[in-house]
Amino acid sequence: MDLTTGIDQVERNINTFDLRTALSSRTDLMIGLSLAALAVLGLAQRGGAEPLEVPGLLLATAPQVMRRAYPWLTVALTLIGAVLIAMFPLAPGPWLLPVLMSGLLSFYTIQRRLERRGAWIFTGAVGLFLLGATGFAVVNRTAALAVVAVVAAALLAGVTSLADVRRSRTEVRKAREDNVETLRKQAAMAERARIAREMHDIVAHSISMVAVQAETAPYTLKDLSEEAAREFAEIAAAARGTLTEMRRLLGVLRADVPAETAPQPGLARLPELIEQHGGEVDLDVVGEERELPQAVDVSAYRIVQEALANARTHAPGARVSIEIAYRPTLLALRIADDGPGPAAPEADGPGHGVIGMRERATALGGWFVAGPGAGGGFLIQAGLPLE
């Protein structure tokens, strides 16, 4: 927000003012009422007051009740109150501190909402206002206003520096959050590309089988008509063309990542994976084992692999239990450890940790949940559709 936008917002605030919104913060409500009460009580100690002195003090303090909802309107009303106070030769007294605190609080609120350039422009404008107020006080011998102006000017630099420090911290925190989000998206994209490469190998193998069978059909089938032979030839040509297009697609997906030449692993290799893990691992298979779609088989293996890698990194020495449940339409995975239950890891093991496991499950139309277990440790659950 720049200074010009802020000035325009004062008019919008007046036109759209809503009391319930303005008083939405209990803290601001207490601050505004307390400052107004202290200012009026401080003036009452002097005894006798001009007709506009009390309204001036109230305008200079009470608007703090809505400083968060309507910051620019609060500043405008505070300045009007300051002008009314300046019209009377008030002697410095207890009323001065709440008025000064109200002005600085309004100033700080605006400073926090402006960008750095707009904040310094606003500071300069307030400085000029205080300079004019000091000159007015000297000419009219208004001691109270002179004191307020001088003290406020002295504190102005401090408040500006404080707001600038807070703004810098906010910017740094926002930059870190943006960086983390960027890294998270990059990890997800990298994992999707990795999954796509694996799916390519699976699909390419199936299409290759179609091409080979279509090409050999005329030689293995007896009494094949010419029309059927042409159809088999067209099927073989279409399959070969599809393989060519898939290789081009794979060239884009692989980028600078070297291709994996080894066959994609499945659940049949879990005993080998558990042995490589080295820790205590319990494997429980529920239901009747059966042949799985290759994409499900590979993804299930990769999810268990990532879960074991995360357990080894974040809960070394913890006991891991793996449950694989064969259900009619779903393969359910449950991997739990009895470690201290750390926050969900994001990038460990061969893939990208929780990000990779979630991407694999959702890519197959399944679901994935990870978090602290009910009895401690870390729990990972996934469901992979079989159809």
Secondary structure, DSSP 8 states (H G I E B T S, - for coil): --HHHHHHHHHHHHHT--HHHHT--HHHHHHHHHHHHHHHHHHHTT----TTHHHHHHHHHGGGGGTTTSHHHHHHHHHHHHHHHHTS-----TTHHHHHHHHHHHHHHHHHHS-HHHHHHHHHHHHHHHHHHHHHHHHHT-HHHHHHHHHHHHHHHHHHHHHHHHHHHHHHHHHHHHHHHHHHHHHHHHHHHHHHHHHHHHHHHHHHHHHHHHHHHHHHSTT--HHHHHHHHHHHHHHHHHHHHHHHHHHHHHTTS----S----GGGHHHHHHHH-S-EEEEEES------HHHHHHHHHHHHHHHHHHHHHSTT--EEEEEEE-SSEEEEEEEE-S-------S-TTTTHHHHHHHHHHHTT-EEEEEE-TTSSEEEEEEEE--
